[in-house]
Each structure stands twice: as structure tokens, then as C-alpha cells.
Amino acid sequence: MASMRQSQLLKLQQKISPQQIQFIKLLQVPTISLDQRIKEEIEINPALEDSEDNYLSPNSPQEEPPHRDEGTDSDTRKLDNSETSEKEVNIDDYLASDAYDYKTKLPSSPDDEEEYEAPIVQMMSLYDMLNDQISTLNLTEDERKIADQIVGNIEEDGYLRRSIKQIVADMAFRMYISVTIETANQVLQKIQGLDPPGIAAQSLQECLLLQLKRKKQTPEVVYAVKIISDYFDDLSKRHFSKIRNRLGVDEATLKNIYELITKLNPKPGESQSVIKHEYIMPDFILTTNGVDIDIKLNARNAPELRVNKKYLNMYKEYKEAEKGSKDESVKETVDFLKAKIDSAQWFIDAIKQRQYTLLYTMESIANKQKGFFISGGDEKKLKAMILKDIADEIGMDISTVSRVANSKYVETEFGVYSLKYFFTEGIETDDGIVSNREIKSVLKELIDNEDKQNPLSDDEITKMLKKMKYNIARRTVAKYREQLNIPVGRLRKLV
């Protein structure tokens, strides 16, 4: 008789309640779409209503937003983190306190009440496009979380420059989710199969290969794949005769192959063919006086919502009738009304939580990038900053900060920026860690001011940067030059 063995496995899993999922979705909603989202909620829940009236009495104390140093983070985490318990509303206490009379609007001065009505023409965010496509994939719960992390780390040009190993480590240490590098790579391959072609590539070489492999495999395409795979360095140096000899093709064939390669998109994230235009409403208005920074939420982010008083009165009447009644329908009515009131109250709380989350995130970003904002947008003033820096600062998960950064915009006196713009990897120098945007800015200046009859090579640029205390390798210079869409030195030469 075969023996049976029993074993116990202790597994730490992160569970997210339906309310937390709804909050995450609400957090991602762009400002311009928030009105529609609220209308949808009002349509399905008659216990929720909006109003243009001021329901706070003149003698009511003005509600102040919570401060992180006074324990408010614990409230934030109820919606942000993965606790399995859900917030339960005590209806009787709720009625007694008249809590239903407050507005969701954050406190503001009288001159801030006017709605901001100047939409900026931008492109639909790459993050939203990929999210729409990912929702059609057959992914498990863990695979979807991996997909969220990968997409959250894709840069504006469409490249994934953070390694899969780093992403897996982030999920383990920050989200307590253990996944294998093999599984993460499988999810990455699925994302790389989405539009635009070449998305989520980790290098220019991989980006071009991803695009070629999605084309009909004609002889020219097959040759192009071999060139990119085996002779990429020769191609970048324009050693055409060497490539032609190795492939055994004539000059006309090589010319056709080269034209095919040059038509590929080196920056798939900026593809005009797949990204449609839409109006983007800035989520924040940021102004400075040269010393201090002032941040306001766009008024559209602060709608006035309350629980419908008729529903509350109806609940009280049926609750009272229930005490001496054996009619099952009365109890069912009480339960139905309570569920609708609970749902309305939660939605109001979620809108407020959305406001605080947006503000806390933007305030933290502005604090860390104060030099950039005070200087009027000087890229050299941008500091190295990653999602984890802000997540640690405001006590939220990296994935939450990623959602805010990918879908929100701030209007300044010198332009409109996606919050994702302010997140850059750091490079260590003699003077500390600096943003790679600063180095790219300096690199571009060097090339703009070079002698066009004798342009700088990557080696020469590397030496010049080192003299300026930017100790980076030649391959990093080449990578940044490619990201700036600047060709190699000999192609910049003016005859």
C-alpha cells in the first residue's frame, strides 16, 4: 500500500478587495474622463448624487486634508495596499453625525473655485493603449501584475530599459509577490507582441528585430533579420561592403534591404500611426514665485458629491418599520437601501482618496525636482528619481505611483508635462548621482556646438564628459545618443 505524505506550505499572498480594485481604476481615470465616470456611478446608484450647492453650513468647520505625519497614511493604505478587510460603514452613526452632508471637494480659496477649462492637445498615452490591449490577453492574476509592472517601466520612446531581473526583485520586495524570471520573460514576450511593433524592446537592436519578425518573411526581410542579428555593429558603422560580402548578395539587393531597415521605427512609443490625438486636461496647475512652489488640483478633480437625503430618510423609515415587522420584504428593502448607501459613501470616500493620493504624489515629485521647476524647466536641474523614491516618501506602493505617473499631467508656466517625465535613472559622478536627462542635455549641447566638418566621435564625447565629471562609458554615450535620435559622428559630417 503506497504511503501518503502530507506537507504544509506557508505561502504569502497579496489579496486585493473589490473596493481596492475599484479605487485603483478610479485613480487611473484621466481628469477629462472623471465627469463621465461619476455620471456612470450616479446612473447605477440612485443613493449617490452631485450638486452645485454648498451643503456645508456656514458654521461648519472647514475640513482639512489629513497630514502624513499625523497617521493618515494608515487610512491611505486601506485603499492602496492589500489588506483583505473592507471598510464597513455604520449607517446609524453615519446618520447621527450628518456625515453625508460633506462635499468631496478639497478646501480651497474663493479664487480657486473656477473650473480650469483649457485642455491641451496631446496624444493618448502609450500606457493607456497598452493597458487596453493587455486586457484582451489571457493572463493569470500574477501575470497581470507582472504586465502592470513592465508597462509601468516602459519609457516614452517605447523602450523597457529596466531589466526583468530588477522588475521581479521590485515585485518581491515591494509587493511581496514572488514570480520567476522565466514567467516574467514570458509576459514580456506577450507585451512585445502588442502594438506598436517594437514596443517594450530593451535595445535598438531588439526593437528592429521585433518589427522585422512581424513582417511577411520575404527573402529581403530574412536578410534584414540576419544583418540586425549578426552584423548590427557593421551596419551602424555603414560597413556595407563587408556586409555584402558576408551575405553574398549584390549591391542592388543590399540597397533594398537597407531601405527596408531604414523604414523601421527606432522609437515605437512615438509612433504617429497608432497613437490617436485626444484632449488631455492637466491634473495639476503648478506655479512658482522663484522660491516657492504652489500646486493646485484641477477643479475637475474635486466634484461635489453627497449621499441622497431621500434615500437616507427612506432607510430610516424602513429600519424603524423592521423592528416590529416579520415581513421578509421589509428586511430585504433595508438591506438593499443599506447596500446602496454604503456604495455611495464608499465612492465619495474613494474620490477624496483619489484627490489626496494625487496631491501627495505631485507634492513629493515637486519637492524632489524643485530645482527644475524653480529654474523654469532647465533639464540640467532634474535629479535622478525612480518610482521607489516617491513610493517610499508617501508610503504607497510602487504600482500606485506608476499608475499616477503614467496617466497624469501637470501644467507649469513653461509647458505641460507628463508626471512620468520626471522619473529618470541616475548615473554616479564625482559630485554624486545625477539624472540621465542632465547627461543627455549636456551630450546634446556638445554635439550641437561641435565642428560639423569634424564631428565628435563617441570616444571623444566620452572623454569630454569625463572632464566635466560625468564618468560614463562609451557604450552609455552611444545609447544616449541613439535615444536622442542623433546619428554617429561620420553621418553628421557636412561636406
HELIX and SHEET records of a PDB file:
HELIX    1   1 PRO A   18  GLN A   28  1                                  11    
HELIX    2   2 THR A   31  ILE A   44  1                                  14    
HELIX    3   3 ARG A   68  GLU A   70  5                                   3    
HELIX    4   4 ASP A   73  ASP A   80  1                                   8    
HELIX    5   5 ILE A   91  SER A   97  1                                   7    
HELIX    6   6 ALA A   99  ASP A  101  5                                   3    
HELIX    7   7 PRO A  110  ASP A  112  5                                   3    
HELIX    8   8 LEU A  126  ILE A  134  1                                   9    
HELIX    9   9 GLU A  141  GLY A  152  1                                  12    
HELIX   10  10 ILE A  164  ARG A  174  1                                  11    
HELIX   11  11 ILE A  181  GLN A  192  1                                  12    
HELIX   12  12 LEU A  204  LEU A  212  1                                   9    
HELIX   13  13 PRO A  219  ASP A  230  1                                  12    
HELIX   14  14 PHE A  232  SER A  236  1                                   5    
HELIX   15  15 PHE A  240  LEU A  247  1                                   8    
HELIX   16  16 GLU A  251  THR A  262  1                                  12    
HELIX   17  17 PRO A  268  GLU A  270  5                                   3    
HELIX   18  18 ALA A  299  ASN A  301  5                                   3    
HELIX   19  19 LYS A  309  LYS A  323  1                                  15    
HELIX   20  20 GLU A  328  LYS A  368  1                                  41    
HELIX   21  21 LYS A  370  ILE A  374  1                                   5    
HELIX   22  22 GLU A  379  LYS A  381  5                                   3    
HELIX   23  23 LEU A  387  ILE A  394  1                                   8    
HELIX   24  24 ILE A  398  SER A  407  1                                  10    
HELIX   25  25 LEU A  419  PHE A  422  5                                   4    
HELIX   26  26 ASN A  436  ASP A  448  1                                  13    
HELIX   27  27 ASP A  458  LYS A  467  1                                  10    
HELIX   28  28 ARG A  474  GLN A  483  1                                  10    
HELIX   29  29 GLY A  489  ARG A  492  1                                   4    
SHEET    1   A 2 LEU A  48  ASP A  50  0                                        
SHEET    2   A 2 LEU A 305  VAL A 307 -1                                        
SHEET    1   B 2 ILE A 120  MET A 123  0                                        
SHEET    2   B 2 HIS A 277  ILE A 280 -1                                        
SHEET    1   C 4 ILE A 293  LEU A 297  0                                        
SHEET    2   C 4 PHE A 284  THR A 288 -1                                        
SHEET    3   C 4 TYR A 409  THR A 412  1                                        
SHEET    4   C 4 GLY A 415  SER A 418 -1                                        
SHEET    1   D 2 GLY A 426  THR A 429  0                                        
SHEET    2   D 2 GLY A 432  SER A 435 -1                                        
END                                                                             
